[in-house]
Amino acid sequence: YKNAVLTSLERFDQAREGLAEALAYVDRRVEAVEQLDLLIEKVQASEQVKAEQKQGLAADKTLDAGPRNARLLEFEKHLRDLRVWIVRLLDLKAVLLGQDKQYARAREVLRSALLREPDYSLLHYNLALVEAAMGERGAALESLQKFLALRETAGRKLEAERDRLAAE
């Protein structure tokens, strides 16, 4: 009887340790999503500041057109880089949410990212995965078709660029 009780206690301790590890894992994933939210907010704030600076520069008539246009192009490049980072962070957040089976939230995040960057093919692929997991077969197929079309277009552009570089 004593051995049976000891064995039961050992199993209980193992189960408790396993549960503690599982809870720690969930906490780390929740923390990762929260950290991504904070990072997304910071990058979006930077994007807003850059956009305001660009507007101010565009309105500044004290600069000659040449230098002003060069600086405007530089601002536009910075804004583009920030937009890409925001979309990548949103995509990463959606992947984490999907892995945690929070499909509705993942779909919402992916749709938000697609509003910013509708031609980012990986967003369509991940949206197809989420929609399939939600049982929305038609929507998943539509997203997958969009992904494939964008990948095909990107492939043609790469081939054209390769041919152009080879001709130089």
PyMOL commands that set and color helices and strands:
alter all, ss='L'
color gray80, all
select helices_A, chain A and resi 2-59+65-99+103-116+121-133+137-167
alter helices_A, ss='H'
color red, helices_A
deselect
rebuild
show_as cartoon
